[in-house]
Amino acid sequence: MVALSVLDLSPIVQGGSPGQSLRASRELAQAAERLGFARYWLAEHHNMTGIASAATAVALAYAGEGTSTIRLGAGGVMLPNHAPLVIAEQFGTLEAIYPGRVDLGVGRAPGTDQLTMRALRRTLAGNVDQFPEDVIELLALLKEPQPGQAIRAVPGSGSNVPVWILGSSTFGAQLAAALGLPFAFASHFAPQMLEEAAAIYRQRFTPSEFRDSPYLMLGLNLVAADTDQEARFLFSSLQQAFINLHRGQPGRLPPPVEDLDGQLAATTAPGSPLAKAVVGGPETVRAGLQAFVERHRPDEVIITAQIFDQARRVRSLEIAAQARDALALAA
């Protein structure tokens, strides 16, 4: 069975606060470690009232303080928002605190709206078209310093923090392949391009000082509960959030509801953002995870579940881990 990891957006629920969300995220990281997940990643978003992980490196430091073995990473840092030197210093600092446990996933989307993007960037000239150059600059800053190198990331220089390319289209696949880096595809919200992006990455991968062969991680919405009915009920929070986002009304994660009129079902129709979601009780989750892996052949799957209730979010991880272990035994 492939490795299983956890992606967290640190959702702020209706009636909750950012502090509560960040404490819940640390609890989730602790649960993921206890259950044997490979990585715990947080995503960067800005000006989103329902997401608490905007200061991604700070949130990771807090999660790391409560764990001891699980890998910690960004899934990801939106590099056009930052100077590469700043990110090298931030993740070099994390690596200094938690040696051998830090990953750095980078993406080229701003992770926000246009006005907030302008507020974030170091100059108005910064743009996503510079993403490949920024990645190369970041990689250089994380390597051992060269003779005469004038600018160093301290901490960061010589840390060799593993850098991943994140993507939701074929662009990221091409860049990861060209640079010989691991690639994480956002199939949890952009499943339409999954097969094409995976094929491009594998076919065009160029061995590098970082990797000899391609390494593909795929995102998957996975909501598990003790019964199929309960899981579908819990999943309705994310379905509502996607509908609100599509309407231009993003907000805090709503509590689950019964889909009495069938409106939420459209979010999982073929071609929709949540089309590949695995939702159900233990047997349904095991079969769904197995089918996803057999079809797409990833090296690793990173699961995410925006569940309103914290105890049920942890329970979802427990059932996912049981499915992973059952499939490993069957293999």
C-alpha positions as CSV (number, residue, x, y, z in Angstrom):
1,M,0.0,0.0,0.0
2,V,1.2,3.5,-0.8
3,A,2.0,5.9,2.1
4,L,-0.9,8.0,3.5
5,S,-0.5,11.6,4.7
6,V,-2.7,14.4,6.0
7,L,-3.5,17.8,4.5
8,D,-5.1,20.3,6.8
9,L,-6.5,23.8,6.0
10,S,-7.1,24.5,9.7
11,P,-10.8,25.3,9.1
12,I,-12.5,27.9,11.2
13,V,-16.0,26.6,11.9
14,Q,-19.1,28.7,12.4
15,G,-19.1,29.8,16.0
16,G,-15.4,29.1,16.4
17,S,-12.2,31.2,16.4
18,P,-8.8,31.0,14.7
19,G,-7.2,30.0,18.0
20,Q,-9.6,27.1,18.4
21,S,-8.8,26.0,14.9
22,L,-5.1,26.1,15.3
23,R,-5.3,24.1,18.6
24,A,-7.5,21.6,16.8
25,S,-4.9,21.4,14.0
26,R,-2.2,20.6,16.4
27,E,-4.5,17.9,17.9
28,L,-5.0,16.5,14.4
29,A,-1.2,16.4,13.8
30,Q,-0.8,14.5,17.0
31,A,-3.5,12.0,15.9
32,A,-1.9,11.6,12.5
33,E,1.4,10.9,14.2
34,R,-0.1,8.4,16.5
35,L,-1.9,6.6,13.6
36,G,1.3,6.3,11.5
37,F,0.6,8.8,8.8
38,A,3.7,9.9,6.9
39,R,3.3,13.7,6.8
40,Y,1.1,16.5,8.1
41,W,0.9,19.4,5.8
42,L,-0.8,22.8,6.1
43,A,-2.0,25.0,3.3
44,E,-1.5,28.8,2.8
45,H,-4.6,30.9,2.1
46,H,-5.2,34.6,2.8
47,N,-8.2,36.8,3.4
48,M,-10.3,33.7,3.9
49,T,-12.5,33.9,7.0
50,G,-12.8,30.1,7.2
51,I,-9.1,29.2,7.1
52,A,-6.6,29.8,10.0
53,S,-3.3,28.7,8.3
54,A,-2.3,31.9,6.5
55,A,1.0,32.2,8.5
56,T,1.8,28.7,7.4
57,A,5.3,28.4,8.9
58,V,4.1,29.7,12.2
59,A,1.2,27.2,12.3
60,L,3.6,24.4,11.4
61,A,5.9,25.3,14.2
62,Y,3.0,25.1,16.6
63,A,1.9,21.7,15.3
64,G,5.5,20.5,15.4
65,E,5.8,21.5,19.1
66,G,3.2,18.9,19.9
67,T,4.7,16.1,17.8
68,S,8.0,14.3,17.6
69,T,8.2,12.0,14.5
70,I,5.7,12.9,11.7
71,R,7.0,15.0,8.8
72,L,5.7,18.6,8.8
73,G,5.2,20.6,5.6
74,A,3.5,23.2,3.6
75,G,0.9,22.0,1.1
76,G,1.8,24.5,0.2
77,V,3.4,27.9,0.3
78,M,2.2,30.1,-2.5
79,L,5.6,31.3,-3.7
80,P,4.5,34.3,-5.8
81,N,3.4,35.9,-2.5
82,H,6.9,35.8,-1.0
83,A,10.6,36.5,-1.7
84,P,12.3,33.1,-1.9
85,L,14.8,34.2,0.7
86,V,12.0,34.7,3.3
87,I,10.7,31.2,2.6
88,A,14.2,29.7,2.8
89,E,14.7,31.3,6.1
90,Q,11.3,30.3,7.5
91,F,11.6,26.6,6.5
92,G,15.3,26.6,7.3
93,T,14.2,27.7,10.8
94,L,11.7,24.9,11.0
95,E,14.3,22.4,9.9
96,A,16.7,23.7,12.6
97,I,14.0,23.1,15.2
98,Y,12.7,19.8,13.8
99,P,15.7,18.3,11.9
100,G,14.9,15.7,9.3
101,R,11.1,16.3,9.5
102,V,10.4,19.3,7.3
103,D,8.9,19.4,3.7
104,L,8.3,22.5,1.6
105,G,5.6,22.3,-1.0
106,V,5.4,25.4,-3.3
107,G,2.7,26.5,-5.7
108,R,2.3,29.3,-8.1
109,A,-1.3,30.3,-7.3
110,P,-1.8,33.3,-5.0
111,G,-4.2,31.4,-2.7
112,T,-6.4,34.5,-2.4
113,D,-8.1,37.2,-4.3
114,Q,-6.4,39.9,-6.5
115,L,-6.6,42.7,-4.0
116,T,-5.1,40.6,-1.2
117,M,-2.4,39.3,-3.6
118,R,-1.3,42.9,-4.2
119,A,-1.2,43.5,-0.5
120,L,1.0,40.5,0.0
121,R,3.6,40.8,-2.7
122,R,6.9,42.5,-2.1
123,T,6.4,44.5,-5.3
124,L,3.6,45.0,-7.8
125,A,5.9,43.5,-10.4
126,G,5.8,40.1,-8.8
127,N,3.7,37.6,-10.7
128,V,3.1,33.9,-11.3
129,D,5.2,34.0,-14.5
130,Q,8.3,34.2,-12.4
131,F,7.4,31.0,-10.5
132,P,10.0,28.7,-12.2
133,E,12.8,31.3,-11.5
134,D,11.6,31.7,-7.9
135,V,11.7,27.9,-7.4
136,I,15.3,27.7,-8.7
137,E,16.3,30.6,-6.5
138,L,14.7,28.9,-3.5
139,L,16.5,25.6,-4.2
140,A,19.8,27.4,-4.4
141,L,19.2,29.1,-1.1
142,L,18.5,25.8,0.6
143,K,21.7,24.1,-0.8
144,E,25.2,24.4,0.6
145,P,26.5,27.9,0.0
146,Q,28.8,28.4,-3.0
147,P,32.2,30.2,-2.7
148,G,31.6,33.9,-2.9
149,Q,27.8,33.6,-2.4
150,A,26.7,37.1,-1.2
151,I,23.3,36.2,0.1
152,R,22.6,33.3,2.4
153,A,19.5,32.1,4.2
154,V,20.3,31.9,7.9
155,P,18.9,29.5,9.0
156,G,18.2,27.6,5.7
157,S,21.5,27.6,3.8
158,G,22.7,24.0,3.6
159,S,19.5,22.6,5.2
160,N,18.5,20.9,1.9
161,V,14.8,21.0,3.0
162,P,13.0,18.8,0.4
163,V,11.1,21.0,-2.1
164,W,7.9,19.7,-3.8
165,I,6.1,21.3,-6.7
166,L,2.3,21.6,-6.1
167,G,-0.1,21.9,-9.0
168,S,-3.7,21.7,-10.2
169,S,-2.8,21.7,-13.9
170,T,-0.2,20.4,-16.3
171,F,2.1,23.4,-15.7
172,G,3.2,22.1,-12.3
173,A,3.7,18.6,-13.7
174,Q,6.0,20.0,-16.4
175,L,8.0,22.0,-14.0
176,A,8.4,19.2,-11.4
177,A,9.5,16.9,-14.2
178,A,12.0,19.3,-15.6
179,L,13.6,20.1,-12.2
180,G,13.5,16.4,-11.1
181,L,11.4,17.2,-8.0
182,P,8.5,15.4,-6.3
183,F,5.1,16.5,-7.5
184,A,1.9,16.8,-5.5
185,F,-1.3,17.2,-7.6
186,A,-4.4,18.8,-6.1
187,S,-6.9,16.1,-7.2
188,H,-8.9,16.9,-4.1
189,F,-10.3,20.0,-5.8
190,A,-9.1,19.8,-9.5
191,P,-9.7,16.2,-10.6
192,Q,-10.3,17.0,-14.2
193,M,-6.6,17.4,-15.1
194,L,-5.3,14.5,-12.9
195,E,-4.6,11.8,-15.5
196,E,-3.0,14.2,-18.0
197,A,-0.8,15.8,-15.4
198,A,0.3,12.5,-13.9
199,A,1.2,11.2,-17.3
200,I,3.2,14.3,-18.2
201,Y,5.1,14.2,-14.9
202,R,6.0,10.5,-15.2
203,Q,6.9,10.6,-18.9
204,R,9.0,13.8,-18.8
205,F,10.7,13.4,-15.5
206,T,14.5,14.2,-15.6
207,P,16.6,12.6,-12.9
208,S,18.3,15.3,-10.7
209,E,20.4,15.8,-7.6
210,F,17.1,15.6,-5.7
211,R,15.5,12.5,-7.1
212,D,16.5,9.6,-9.4
213,S,12.8,8.8,-10.3
214,P,9.4,10.5,-10.2
215,Y,7.4,10.6,-7.0
216,L,3.8,11.5,-7.3
217,M,1.5,12.4,-4.4
218,L,-2.2,12.9,-5.0
219,G,-4.8,14.8,-2.9
220,L,-8.0,13.0,-1.9
221,N,-11.0,14.2,0.0
222,L,-11.7,11.4,2.4
223,V,-14.5,11.6,5.0
224,A,-14.9,8.5,7.1
225,A,-17.3,7.6,9.9
226,D,-18.8,4.5,11.5
227,T,-21.6,4.3,8.9
228,D,-22.0,5.5,5.3
229,Q,-25.0,7.6,6.4
230,E,-23.0,9.5,9.1
231,A,-20.1,10.1,6.7
232,R,-22.4,11.6,4.0
233,F,-23.9,13.8,6.7
234,L,-20.4,15.0,7.8
235,F,-19.3,15.6,4.2
236,S,-22.1,18.1,3.7
237,S,-20.1,20.7,5.5
238,L,-17.5,20.7,2.7
239,Q,-20.2,20.5,0.1
240,Q,-21.8,23.6,1.5
241,A,-18.4,25.4,1.6
242,F,-17.7,24.6,-2.1
243,I,-21.1,26.0,-3.1
244,N,-20.6,29.1,-1.0
245,L,-17.1,29.6,-2.6
246,H,-18.6,29.1,-6.1
247,R,-21.1,31.8,-5.3
248,G,-18.4,34.2,-4.2
249,Q,-19.4,33.9,-0.6
250,P,-16.6,32.0,1.2
251,G,-16.9,31.9,4.9
252,R,-16.5,29.7,8.0
253,L,-17.1,26.0,7.7
254,P,-20.8,25.4,8.2
255,P,-22.3,22.6,10.4
256,P,-23.5,19.5,8.5
257,V,-27.0,19.3,7.2
258,E,-29.2,16.7,5.6
259,D,-29.3,17.1,1.8
260,L,-33.1,16.9,1.6
261,D,-33.5,18.7,-1.7
262,G,-30.5,17.1,-3.4
263,Q,-28.7,20.3,-4.1
264,L,-25.4,19.2,-2.5
265,A,-25.2,16.1,-4.7
266,A,-24.1,18.3,-7.7
267,T,-20.7,18.9,-6.0
268,T,-19.8,15.3,-6.6
269,A,-21.1,14.9,-10.1
270,P,-18.6,13.8,-12.7
271,G,-16.2,16.6,-13.5
272,S,-17.1,18.6,-10.4
273,P,-14.4,19.6,-7.8
274,L,-15.3,16.9,-5.4
275,A,-15.9,14.1,-7.9
276,K,-13.2,11.8,-6.6
277,A,-14.1,12.2,-2.9
278,V,-14.3,9.0,-0.8
279,V,-17.1,9.2,1.7
280,G,-18.4,6.4,3.8
281,G,-18.1,3.9,6.6
282,P,-15.0,1.6,7.0
283,E,-15.8,-0.8,4.2
284,T,-16.8,2.0,1.7
285,V,-13.6,3.9,2.6
286,R,-11.4,0.9,2.2
287,A,-12.9,0.0,-1.2
288,G,-12.8,3.7,-2.3
289,L,-9.2,4.2,-1.3
290,Q,-8.2,0.9,-3.0
291,A,-9.9,1.9,-6.3
292,F,-8.3,5.4,-6.3
293,V,-4.8,3.9,-5.8
294,E,-5.3,1.1,-8.4
295,R,-6.6,3.6,-11.0
296,H,-4.0,6.4,-10.6
297,R,-1.0,4.5,-9.1
298,P,0.4,7.3,-6.9
299,D,3.4,6.9,-4.7
300,E,1.5,8.6,-1.9
301,V,-2.0,9.8,-1.1
302,I,-2.6,12.9,1.0
303,I,-6.1,13.0,2.4
304,T,-8.0,16.0,3.6
305,A,-11.3,16.2,5.4
306,Q,-13.0,19.4,6.4
307,I,-15.3,18.1,9.2
308,F,-17.2,20.4,11.5
309,D,-16.7,18.4,14.7
310,Q,-13.1,17.9,15.9
311,A,-13.8,14.5,17.5
312,R,-15.3,13.2,14.3
313,R,-12.4,14.6,12.3
314,V,-10.0,12.5,14.4
315,R,-12.3,9.5,14.0
316,S,-12.2,9.9,10.3
317,L,-8.4,9.7,10.4
318,E,-8.6,6.6,12.5
319,I,-10.9,4.8,10.0
320,A,-8.6,5.9,7.1
321,A,-5.6,4.4,8.9
322,Q,-7.5,1.2,9.4
323,A,-8.3,1.1,5.7
324,R,-4.6,1.7,4.9
325,D,-3.5,-1.1,7.2
326,A,-6.1,-3.5,5.8
327,L,-5.0,-2.8,2.2
328,A,-1.3,-3.2,3.2
329,L,-2.1,-6.6,4.7
330,A,-4.1,-7.6,1.6
331,A,-1.1,-6.7,-0.6
